[in-house]
């Protein structure tokens, strides 16, 4: 277990998570504001193996964990910490559509910020979000992230808001 919230357990992903992981990653509405497209079965097999392989590496560039509902033991989504090209630590959340609107995003993000500061020697964490993704914007703001700027994301060809969460606000 990585950490726990009132309703959720955050742990390492395993091969047993593949079916719901694939369901999430292949849903175009879930992926709309991330990669912009649903992923294939093969892409998801590769992605899951890649994030599991990252657990064994000493340099913590990418940590993606499973979000599990404690009561039902259902896979709800993923939570991530990722080092950007500029050595910023980005938080990330992704949920199966049936778990949207339950408040899981804010619940997980509170724990994710705490562990982010424990694992990385940084003074702030970042959230990068497509300007059209109002759900994620609300989660970031509700959790104490502060708007910094709007910029164009060349990789995903979209406008994005940059949010920060300071270790010492």
C-alpha positions, 0 to 999 in steps of 0.5 A: 500500500502506498497510502490510504484515504477514508474511502480509497486504497492507493497501491502499486498496479499489478497484472491483475488490474489489466482489465479495468486499466484497459477499460479506462485507457480505451474509453475515449471520454476518459482519455479526451483531455489526456492523450486525446485518444483511446488506447488499443489493447496492445498499447495498454499492455505496454503501458501497464508493463512500463509503469510496473517496471518503473517501480523497480527503478531508483530514479523516480521519474514516473509513479503510477498507482492503482486507486481501489475502493476500500468497500468494494475492492473495485479498481476506480482509476490511477494516481500518478506523480511524474517528473517533467522535462523541466524536473517539475513533479506533476500530479495526475489522476484518471478514473473509470467513468463510473467513478466520476462525480464521487469526490474521489479526485479530491480525496486522492489528490490530498494524499498524493500531494503529501506523498509527493513532498515525501518522495521528492525534494521539491517546494511545489507540485504541478498540475497541468490541465487542458483548459476545457477539462472543467472537472479536473480544474475543479479538483485542483482548485478544491484541493488547494492548487493555485492557478499560475498561467495558461500556455500552449502544450505542443505535445498535445496541441492544446491550451493548458492551465498550469497549477501549483501546490506549495509545500509551504503556502 
